[in-house]
Amino acid sequence: MSGAPGRTAVVTGGAGAIGAAIADALRAGGHEVVVLDRGEVDLADADAVRRAAAAIPRCDVLVHAAAAFDRFTLAGLDLDALRRVLAVNVEAGLLLAHAFAPGMARRGFGRIVFVVSDTFYGPPAPDLLPYVASKAALIGITRTLAHELGPAGIAVTAVAPGLTDTPAAREGMPSAAFDAVRARQALPRTLTPDDVAQTVAFLATDGAAALTGQTLVPDGGLMPR
């Protein structure tokens, strides 16, 4: 699982608990890490994303972990909120892949990892409509780009974590929800950001060279795939 020294990783959402853990894990593996988050760039603004990408001279590993989490049901359909979720969660990742894939292709190596969610397999609440829709789109993009970019040596994967113990999740959900999810998992332990980060870090290594087009689900066995 070698090969990281000299490689640069770009991580979106690095200010969040999961994104920060991913950045740390990639650094520990020898990557130089560039973080793109709200403080650096408005990921809902396509032009801002393009400018941010143009300022980064090299990207060997792209991890799109940023996510907008606006919530509404069909009855409360909010197109502005939907467009923001899709802009941050889907379009920003696609724009960055578009910007960095040519350089990856020239070097004959690249990794693109989209952080999605196991809620795609079993949405737990109807007001997660925009979030789940955006993650479903990324899974489709993963499968499609894997075929387009594979001949250039670029692997494209997705990571779909389960309910993870982060400050944002704790703020938005009662402790009983964590207990209920943990009880349903095959591995009855509360998931941590490092569980996600280590999965992503593995996908960035040479040891994951044969993995592409796949969605890995580090959720303790809640949604076996």
C-alpha positions, 0 to 999 in steps of 0.5 A: 500500500505504498506510493503516497510520498510526492502525491497531493490530495485535495479534500473538500469539507475538511472543516467538518469532522469526517473531512478533517479525519480524512485529511489527517489520515491522508497526511499520515499516509504521506500525502500533501493535503490541500483542504477546500472548505467554506473558509476557502471557497464557496462550493455552491458557486461554480466559478469559485470552484473552478478558480480554486481548482486552477490555483492548485498545481497538482492533484493525485487524489481528490476526495469530495467530502463536503455536503450541504444538508438542507432538509425538506419533504416533497410536500415542502419542496424548496427548489432553491434549497435543492439547487444548493444541495446539488451544487455543493454535493454533486456539481462541485465534485464533478467540477473538481474531477473535470479540473484534475482528471487531465493531470492525473491522466498525464501521470497515469495515476489518479484516485477520485473518491466521493463520500456519499451515505448509506442513507441511499440504501434506506432513507431514514426520514422523508425530509432527507429527500435532497440529501439522499438524491444528491448522494444517489447522483454521486453513486451514479457518477462514480460508476460512470466515471470509472469507465471513462477514466479507467483507461487513463489509470484513474480509479473512481470510488465512493464511500458510504458511511453510516451514522457517524459520531460527529458534532453535527450529527449529535446536534441533529439527532437524539442519543437514542437514535445512535443507540437504535442504529448501533443495535441494528449493526452487525458490529455493535459499535458507534462509528467514528470519523476515523472509520470513514477516514481509514477507508478513504485512505486505503482507496488512495493507496496502491493497494486499492489499484483494482477497486473502481466503480464501487461503493464501499459501505463502512457502516458496521454492517447496517446495510450489507451490500 
